[in-house]
């Protein structure tokens, strides 16, 4: 599956205690549904539009 990242601004937040990286394509994203992939990445959508990505165990990634 090819993931198309929106061409817009993005906001990054990292929670060191939880080791989670949040990537938002809207200042205050509100998703209608999410998809947890096998690689520990969560894709957040509002309708068909990708509004955010959550990366679990972010510090363990290369």
N, C-alpha and C positions, 0 to 999 in steps of 0.2 A: 504494500500500500504506500503510495506516495503522499506525503503530508505537505500541504501548501501552507506556509507561514504567511499571515497577512502582512502586507506592506504598509506599515504604520509605525507609530511609536510603540515602545515596549517598556514595561516596568519590571524590575527584578527585585525579589525579596528572598533572603536566605534565612532560615531558622536553624541556627547552629545546634540547639538542643535536640531538635527533631531530625536534623540532617536532611532538610527538605528545601528544595529550590522551587520558588514560584515565579513563573514567567506570565505576565499579563499583557494582552494586546489592547486593553481598554483600561482607563484609570480605575474604574470601579466595575470589574467584570461581574456579570450575573449570568450564570450558566443555567440552561434548562436540562442538560444531561451531560454525563461524563462517560468516558471510556477508559478503563484500566487495561493497559497493554501488558503482555507477558514480561516485558523488560522493566516494569516498575515505573512507567511513565503514565500519567493520567492526562488525558486530553479533555478539556472542558469546552463545550459548545453551547451556543444560544441559537437554536434552530440549526441551520447548516454552517453557521459561522464559528470558526475556532476563536475563542476568546481568552484561553489560557492553557498553560501546560504546567503540570506539577511533576517534579522529578524527585522520587523517593530515593533515599540513601545517596544523595547527591555527591558527597565527598568520596564515595567508593567508585565513582565513574572515571573513566580515562578521558 
